[in-house]
């Protein structure tokens, strides 16, 4: 056993910060005393989506560095209709800001704490526009920050759920019979997110990768300086100084240039 989550998705009219501080911390101390080796996962309010109250009050003791905060994020964490009605870049920017304000600030403030994206999910059939747009946004966020995560759900169906016999779980990685992947692109799309992208102990110079969110592949350069989409087993490293600066191939004088040909936009390597 690696860790224990004390209370899943606090919600309802009786949830409040005072009781949450009092009882969650008491439970965390009891767990830590009984087993000081396990991580202790603490979630926030409103179905596990809100840890913003920690901005006003210092987080609890880290319990010998065993304390981890947990956040949940779905397309319906807020108004799911905006994913269908507004441009994806605009909605993603709003959703990312919302998640940072609610939870992500914990890993970027002056006194950072570990944060786990303990639960997210999407309709694995790929039929819902809101989920498809949300997933692209979430994958970008997780990859950029190298967050650890947990997915809802593995199971493809239930014997009995909410009064229904043989109910299907469309968010399940497995199909109804638990024999195959519901979405054949699932493994490839999430393969990079299962690796360590940022090594805090590395002494190597900072570099970037070009990650294609829909396919899960990365842009690589071959011996002829041609661009290809490939799995990330051998990464091509790039340098980037921010808005208005070129994206350069590390170790060379080459950089990327966008060229429009007909209705398509292509990227070329130039000196």
Secondary structure, DSSP 8 states (H G I E B T S, - for coil): --EEES-S---STT--HHHIIIIIHHHHHHHHHH-TTSEEEEE-BTTTTB-GGGGTS-----TTTTEEEEEEE-TTSS-TTHHHHS-HHHHHHHHHHHHHHHTGGGGTSTT---EEEEEE---TTS--HHHHHHHHHHHHHHHHHT-EEEES---SB-SEETTEET-B-TT-SB-TTSSSBSSTTHHHHHTGGGS--S-TT--S---B--B-TTT--EEEE-TTS-EEEE-TTS---EEE-STTS-EEETTSS-EEEEEEETTEEEEEEE-
